[in-house]
Amino acid sequence: MTRHVIVALVVALFGLVFVRLVGGYAELSALRPLAAQYVTQAPLELGTPNIVTGILITFRGFDTLGEVAVLFMVAASIGLLLKKDEPNAASEAAAAGIGEHTADDAPLREPSEIVRTGTDVLLPLIFVFGAYVIVNGHLSAGGGFQGGAIVASGAMLMLLARPGSRLSVALLSVIESFAGVLYVSLGLVGLVFAAGFLDPRFLPKGEFGAFVSAGAIPLISALLGIKVGAELSVIIDRFRG
């Protein structure tokens, strides 16, 4: 009885806090000074219509680098936790047909024809759309993180439709590491030839709204997309293993 009373009090307190927050909410009629500065100056200084991508890649470059590093640590930790042990005598005997067989030894169930056909149709579209989101991140909604997640979802669909297939984890790790090194290298180039780390203005801004524009932002976004897509694909493959 006491437990139910405590739970009811906690819920009532959360409800009171929520009511106070909703009651005190008032929509701003104008941007705050800091937000207004970003909205007005980012397109002029960076040459990109997508202000969010410009802020994430340039003004918050160190934060983005930290997020990529955290994603790498997550992939490495999952790979370590899900790493298969070396085969012991029992597993070798089971592989040779000696001893009892468990449910884990049963062959994987093949997906239906609908799943396989749907995958063949959707997989190229998913990869193309992911690439589109990555390379157009400086012009419209999207960017490296979003496009990389879309590409990884395509890899997950492929693994679901073909349970016996395996991703080349070694190749993906090399691609991910190479993209990370180039990402940091572009940041250092901006530090030397522009105003700071990951400052994209060491390349010409180009025509506003054009595909080739916004300095080095498209290159940085592409490297982020490659890195995120490779890391998430490795995580998905490790979870399956």
PyMOL commands that set and color helices and strands:
alter all, ss='L'
color gray80, all
select helices_A, chain A and resi 2-23+33-46+51-59+61-81+89-95+103-105+113-135+144-161+169-193+200-202+217-240
alter helices_A, ss='H'
color red, helices_A
deselect
rebuild
show_as cartoon
